[in-house]
């Protein structure tokens, strides 16, 4: 019997919902998994070091890792109406961020690329200092005046008002308005050295796992809530509803166009290395 595949994904509800059936051996014929939980800024670094067989990463990190890893056409997070938000203490206009300090969760994240593309178009003269903070520290830092604004992701979309904060801009709205494409957030990648047949097997397993989760949502609920870091169950449900959708089952034409569009625009701004013509192709 072959060794379990080493996989790392986040404890966020969308990832645990997607992978629950596979992680617990309920997907017929799927390879066994040895699961490590890590936030996406950590898994991005793991991918750059080539440490795991399968990883959930930011689409933003793909230009640095696609030589060693292949993008799976399913299992990740794209969507509409689910982009990162720029939060401030008081309502304002984009121009008010000129020269100001902004906290971000990572400079190798899709959220950061979307933010930089938005700021290049909407903030005259650009923002000031960019400070990297752990995700959970960003909203308190904005609230307490340690930074002028914060870029937030995931469930912060549902909870930022609890911190008394205002949404200055929605990066997803800007992306969708200017491209008509879904918002690419998180990707599933696997080592090319596993071989074409195994990569196809992994894609089939990820697709089957998400469909099983949709067919029986209650089966995944204990696993989701166990790892949801004290998140309110209603927020966990909103999180899943927003980030697990048709693009999770299959990127499709629109999904690939979104990924290519993001990375092409980011490369043009000098934010990431350019992609080769076949870099996103699946076996």
N, C-alpha and C positions, 0 to 999 in steps of 0.2 A: 504493500500500500504506500502511495507516495506521501511525502510530507505535506502538511497543510500549507496553503499559500499564506504568506505574511501580508496582511492588509492593515492599513491605518485609515480611519475616518473619524470625523468629529462626533462628539456626544450630542450634537444638535438633533432635534426631533426629526428633521427631514432625512438625515443619514440613518439614524437607527430605525426609522420606519421602513426605508428602502431596503436595508440589509438584514432586517430581523430574521426573515425566513431562511435566507442563505446562511447567516451566521449560526443558526440553530439546526442546520442540517436538514431542513425541510424541503429544499429544492431538489427534485429528483435528478440524480446524475451530476450534480454540481460538485466541484472540488471542495474539500474541507477548508475552512478558514481559521487562521490564527489571528484574532482581532486585537489591535492596539487602538486605544482612543487618544486622539490628540487634536487640539484646535488647528484650524487650517493654516495659520501662520507657521506652526510647527511642521505640519505635513508638507508644506511648500519646501521647507529646508530639507526634510527627509528625501524629497524627490530630487532636489539638486545634488544630494550626496548619494543617490541611488540605493537607499537603504531598504526599501520594501518592494515586494512583488507588485502590489496593487495599492493605489493611494487615491484619496479624495484631495484635490488641490484646487487652487484658484486658477481660472483660465489665464490669468495674467502671468503665471509662472511657466506656461507652456513653451514660450520661445527658448527658455533655458534648458528644458528637459526632454524635448521631443526626439533628440537623437537616441536617447536610451529608452524612452517610454513611448507607447502608442496611446492615443486618445481613444477610449472606448465610446461607441456611439450611443450610450445609454447610461443610466444610473446617476447622472449629475443633476445640476440645478441651473435651469434657465427659466425665464418666465416673463410675464408682463405685470406691471404694477407692483414690482417687488424689488426695486432698486435701492441702493444706499441713500441715506438722507444726510444733509448738512444741517446740524442743529446749532442754535444760538440761544442766549438768554432772553433776547427780545426779538420780536418779528422785525424783519428788515428786507432789504433788497440785496441782490448778488453783489452789486458794486461796493456795498459796505464791507466786504471781506478784503478789499484791496489792502495789501500790506499787513494783514492780520495773521495771528498765530492760529493754526488749525491742527487739532489732534486727529491722527488716523490710526487704524489698527495695524497696518503693515504697508510698506512701500512695494511689496510684491503681491498685491492683491488686486482683484478685479475692481473692487470698490475704489481703490486708489487711482487706477487708470481712468475709470469713469469720472472721478472727481477732477483729475487733471485735464481731461478733455473738456469737461464742463467749464472749469475755471478759465481755460484758454479762450473760450468763446464768450463767457459772461462776466468775468471779473477784470475790469480795465487795469492793466499793469500787473495783474496776477496777485496771488495771495503772498503773505510773508513767510514766516518760518513754519515748516511742517514738523510736528513732533509725533513720534511713534509711541503710543501707549497701549497697554493691554486693553482689549475690547471693553471689559467690565469697568475700567477706570475712566472711560471717555466721557460719559454723561455726567458723572460727579465732577470731573475736571471743568466741564463747561459751566455747570451749575455754580461751582465755587469760584469761578472767575480765574482759574489757573490758565485757561486758554480762551481764545475769543470764540472758537467754534469747534465742533467735533463732527467727524464723519463716522456714521454708525451703520450697522448692518443687522440682518436677522430680526430677532424679536424686539429690538429697540424701536422698530417701526410701530409696535403696539404699546410700548411702555414709556416713551420719552416724555409724555405729558405728566407722568408721575413725578418727574424731576423738575417740573415747572419750565420746561424748555419749549422753544418754538422751532418749527421746521422752516429753515431759510430756503432750502431747495431740495428737490427730489431728483437725484442723479438718473434714476430710471425714467422718469418723465421726460427729461432732456434727451436721453438716449433714444427713447421710442419716438419722440417727436421729430428728431433729426434723421433717424434711420428707418423707421417703420419696422424695426426688427425686435425680437425679444431680447431680454437682458441676459447676457451670459455671466454666470456667477461661479459655480463650482463644477469641476470636471473629474471624471474617473479615468485614471491612467494605469497602464500595466506594462511591465517590462517587455520590450520587443524580444528579448532573449528567450522568453517562454515559448516562442514559435507561433506561427499563424493559427494552427489548429487549436492550441490552448487559448489564444486570445479570443477566438470566436466562441469557444466554450464559456469563457468568462463573461462575454457580452450576453450570451444566452442566459446565463445564470442570473446576472443582474436584472435583466428584463423580466425573467420569471419571478424573481424575488419581489420586485415592485408590484407586479400584477397580483401576486398572492396577497400582498399587503392591502391592495385596493379591494380584493375580494372578501377579505376578512380583517377589517381594521382592528377589531378587538384583540386579535391574536398578538399583534405587535405592541399593544398598549403598555403592558408591564415593562417591557424592554425600553420603550420610549421614555416612560416616566422615571424609570430607574436612573437613566443617564441624563435627564433633562435639567440637572443642576438647580433643583428647587423651583423650577419654572411652574407657574400656574398651569394646570392641565388645559384650561381653555386657551391660554396663549400657545401651548404646545400644539393644540389642534389647529389654531390659526396659522401657525408656522408651517405645519405639514400641508395645509390647504393651499398655501401660497407658493411653496417651493417644490412640491411634488406634483407634477402635471404631465401632459403628453410628451414634453421634451425629456422627461426622466425616462420614459419608456423607449423613446427613440428621438435622437436629435433632429433627424429629418432635414429637408432642404433649408428651411428657415433657421433651424438651430445652427447648422454649419455656416450659413451666411452670417449669422450674428457673431459667431466666434471669429470668423475670418475678418469681418468688418471691424470688430473691436481691436484685434491685434494689428491689422493693417493701419488703422488710424493711430494707434499708440506708437507704432514703429515710425510713422511719418512725423510724430512729435518728438521722436528720439527717446521715448520712454521704455521701449523694449527692442531687442534685436529683430530684424526682419525675418519672416517665416519663409522657408523654401516652398516651392510650388506644390509639393506633395506631402508637406509636413503633417497635415491633418488627416490624410487618407488612412482608412482602416483596412486591415488585411482582407 
